[in-house]
Amino acid sequence: MRPQSTFNNLPDQKREAIILTVLEEFSENGYRKTSINTIVGRLGIAKGSIFQYFKDKEGLFLFIFNLSLEKVKDHLRTVRDQTRDQDLFVRLEKTLQAGVDFIQTHPLVYRLYLRVMFESHIPCRQEILASIRGYSHDFLKALVMTAHARGELRDDIQPDVAAFILDSVLDRYLQALSIKHLDAGLGLSELDAAAGRLWIRNIVKTLQNGLASPSHQGRSRAPGSPNLSQSR
């Protein structure tokens, strides 16, 4: 969803103020409870102005969500490119840790994602969720295919199945860090940084035990990763 040209012609500072305010309102209140009146009141602009920039509330939401999604994609692509020469399990560990770091740096963006995941009144919700899951699946499948070509995975691993499992596990862990009742009472939302890294290490190690070829069962740790045997 693209804004009107009048929005793109605004000064950078005003445009960024609108983006931040809209993101805060939708993330904190959800779609139905977000008020255009509150948004324009916070910004100090006339209500008609917002409709000069965006067609309606739905258009405003879709714009801010797509903008947030592109931020996530840029973050993932950076991790992918920086780990291109490393094996799959190092890449997964760094990707999951990057997800944790992203949530801490951009909490409003992740909260907006959770709104879409768990609220039924989001506009175009089914299409948005299908797009998110499709992108995540394709991203992880590409990592799996590269690993398979390098001989890092068992020969009987099906890339689509492996990507589906990885997507499910990684996304579930990130959700559990942010929503207390999703962590099965494990206290994941209260982990400190060191304990969080160890959890990620254990998750990836478990995945490795099921996916890796015999020659890659005992891979080297990523730089800075804790040694499990020394952490217990």
N, C-alpha and C positions, 0 to 999 in steps of 0.2 A: 504494500500500500504506500503510494508516494504522496507526499504533501503537495499542496498547491505551490506554484512558483513564488507566491507572495511569502511563503515561509522560508524558502531557500534564499530569498533576497534580504532577509533580516540580517542585522549585524550579528556576528558570531556570538557575542556575549548574550544577547537576547534569545537567540535560538537555543543556546545551551541551557539557559535558565528555564525555558519552556520544556525542554527534554527532561531535565532533572526533576522538575515539579510534577510533570505528568507521570514519570516513572515512580516517583515516591507515592503518589496518590493511588495508582493502580496496584502497586506492590503492597501497600499497607492496607488498602480497603477492598481490593478485588474489583471486578468489573461493575457489578450491579450497584455497589455502594459508593463508587467514585462519582463525585459531583463536578460537572463542568463549572458550576457557580463557584465551588471552592477553588478550583484550579485558577480561574481568571481572577478571583479575589486575591489569592496568594501572589499572582503575577502582577496585579495592579493594571490589568488591561480590560477593555470592554469585551463582553461576552461575544459580540459579533465578530471580534477579531479572530477568535479561535476557529470560527467557522469559515473565515477567509483563508486560513491556513490548512484546515482539514474539513472534509465534507461533513462529518458528524462524529459522535462519540466513538462509534465502531471504527471509523477510519483512523481516529486518534490512537485508539488502543492498538490496532494492527500495525500502525507505523512504529509505535514505541516498542512493541514486541519484536518486530522484524529487526529493528535497530539493535536491540539487545541480543537477538539470536546471532546477528553478524559478528558481534563482539565475542561471543562464545566461539564461533567458528574460527575467527582469526586466532584466538588463543590456542585452540586445538591444532590448527595448521602449524603454528610456531613450534609447538612441542613435537609434532610429527616430523617436521623438517630438521629440528635440532637432534633428533634421535635416529635419524635415517640409517646410520651405520651400526646401530646397536641391535641386539636380539629382541625378539618379541616381548619377552618377559621383563626386560629392563624398560622397554618402551611402555608397556602397560603400567608398570610401577610409576614411571614418571608422568604418564598421562593422568593416572588417578590422583597423584599428588598435586599435579597442576590443577585438577578440578577442585580439590580442597582449597588451594591457594586462590583460585579464581573466586570461589564463594566468599572467602574472607575479604578479598579486595573489592568485590562487586556484590555485596549481599542483596541489594535491591533487585539486581538482574536475576539472581537465583530465586528470590522470593516470587518474582513475577512468573517464572517458570513453574513454580509449585502451584501458583494460582491456576494456571492452565491445566496442570495435571489433575487437580482435585476439585475444581469448581465447575459445575455443569453449565453455567450461564455465559461462558466465554464465547464471543462471536467466532464463528469458523473453527470451533474447538477441534472437531474431528480432523479437519484438514491440517491444522497446526500440529496436532500430535502425530499424525501420519508423516508429516514432513520432518519433524524432529527425529522420530524413530528411524525413518528412512535414511536421513543423513548420518545418524550415529552408526547404524548398521553398515552402511557403505564405508564409512571411515574405518571402522574396526575390521571389516572384511578385507580392506586393502592391506592393513597390517598383517592379517592372517595369511593372505596370499603371498606376501613378500616373505614371511617366515617359512611358509611351506616350500617355496622355491629354494630357500637357503638350507633346507633339510632340518629346520629347527623343530618341526612338528611330526607327530606320528603320521604314517602314510594313510591311515584310515580316517583321519580327521576330515570332516566335511566343512568347508569354509563358511557356508551360510549358518550351519548349526553352531559352529564355534563363535562366530560373530554375534549371534543371537544370545548365547550364554554370556559372553563378555559384556555385551550391552546391558543385559539384565543385572548382572552382578555389580558392575561399576556404578550404574545409575542408582541401584538400591542402596549401596553404601553411602553415596552422597546425600540421598534423601534422609537416611537414618541419622546422619550427622546434624541435620537441620530440624527434623521432626521427631521429638522424643519418643512418641508412642510407636514409631516404626522400627525401633532398635531392639525389640524383643527383650527389653530390660537389661541390655548389655552396657548401658551408659555411654554409648558412642558420642552423644551430643556433648559430653563432658570431658572428652579426651584432651589431654595436652598435646603439644606438637610431637613430642617423642613417642608417646603412646599411639598417636594417630599414624605415624610413619611405620610403627611396628605392625599395626593392624593391616595397613596396605601391603606390607611385606608378606604377611601371612596369607592374605587373600590371593596375591599373585602366586605365591608358592603353591597354594592349593590348586590353582588353575594350571600351573606348570606341571604338577604331578599327573594331571589328567590329559594334558595336551601335548607335552613335549616328547620328542623322540628320545631314545635312551642316551644319545650323546649330548643332549641338552638338559638332562635332568639336574645336573649339578652346576648350573651356570654361575659365573662370577656375580657378585653383588654389584649393583649400581654404586657409583662413587657416593660416599656419605651414608649409604644404607646401613642399618644396624645388623649385626650378626645375631641371628636368632638364638644360636646355642649360647651366646654370651649374654643375651637379654633376658633369659629366664631365671 
